[in-house]
Amino acid sequence: MIRLNVTLSDDLNKEIDKAAAETESNKSEILRKALTLYLAAREGKKKGLKLGLIEPSTQKVETEIVGL
């Protein structure tokens, strides 16, 4: 394993703290999951796929995530 130093805005730090508390996790786990999601989105983009949030009951794309 390696250790990274990351500089975050106060707002982003607060949001990560909030997510960690809500999921009974910690900042490191939240950031690992975020990086995993980012890398998956990047690989999907290479294949021509898009990333979005789907409404489970209708299978409708509610939000397309762009710019990753």
C-alpha positions as CSV (number, residue, x, y, z in Angstrom):
1,M,0.0,0.0,0.0
2,I,1.0,3.6,-0.5
3,R,0.0,6.8,1.2
4,L,-1.0,9.9,-0.6
5,N,-1.3,13.5,0.5
6,V,-4.3,15.3,-1.0
7,T,-5.4,18.9,-0.6
8,L,-9.2,19.4,-0.5
9,S,-11.4,22.4,-0.3
10,D,-13.2,22.9,3.0
11,D,-16.5,22.2,1.3
12,L,-15.3,19.0,-0.3
13,N,-13.8,17.9,3.0
14,K,-17.1,18.5,4.8
15,E,-19.0,16.5,2.2
16,I,-16.6,13.6,2.6
17,D,-16.9,13.7,6.4
18,K,-20.7,13.7,6.0
19,A,-20.6,10.7,3.6
20,A,-18.3,8.8,5.9
21,A,-20.6,9.4,8.9
22,E,-23.7,8.4,7.0
23,T,-22.1,5.2,5.8
24,E,-20.3,4.4,9.1
25,S,-17.1,4.5,7.0
26,N,-14.0,6.7,6.9
27,K,-12.5,9.2,4.5
28,S,-10.0,6.8,3.1
29,E,-12.8,4.3,2.2
30,I,-14.9,7.1,0.6
31,L,-11.9,8.2,-1.5
32,R,-11.0,4.7,-2.5
33,K,-14.6,4.1,-3.7
34,A,-14.6,7.5,-5.5
35,L,-11.4,6.7,-7.3
36,T,-12.7,3.2,-8.3
37,L,-15.9,4.8,-9.7
38,Y,-13.8,7.4,-11.6
39,L,-11.6,4.7,-13.1
40,A,-14.6,2.6,-14.1
41,A,-16.2,5.6,-15.8
42,R,-13.0,6.4,-17.6
43,E,-12.7,2.8,-18.9
44,G,-16.4,2.9,-20.0
45,K,-15.8,6.2,-21.8
46,K,-13.0,4.6,-23.8
47,K,-15.6,2.0,-24.9
48,G,-18.1,4.6,-25.9
49,L,-20.3,4.1,-22.8
50,K,-21.8,6.8,-20.7
51,L,-22.2,7.1,-16.9
52,G,-25.6,8.0,-15.4
53,L,-28.0,7.6,-12.5
54,I,-31.0,5.4,-13.3
55,E,-34.4,5.5,-11.7
56,P,-34.8,1.8,-10.6
57,S,-38.6,1.6,-11.1
58,T,-38.7,3.1,-14.6
59,Q,-35.1,2.3,-15.8
60,K,-35.0,5.9,-17.0
61,V,-31.8,7.9,-17.0
62,E,-32.3,10.7,-14.5
63,T,-28.9,12.2,-14.6
64,E,-26.1,11.8,-17.1
65,I,-22.7,12.4,-15.6
66,V,-20.4,14.2,-18.0
67,G,-16.9,15.6,-17.7
68,L,-15.1,12.7,-16.2
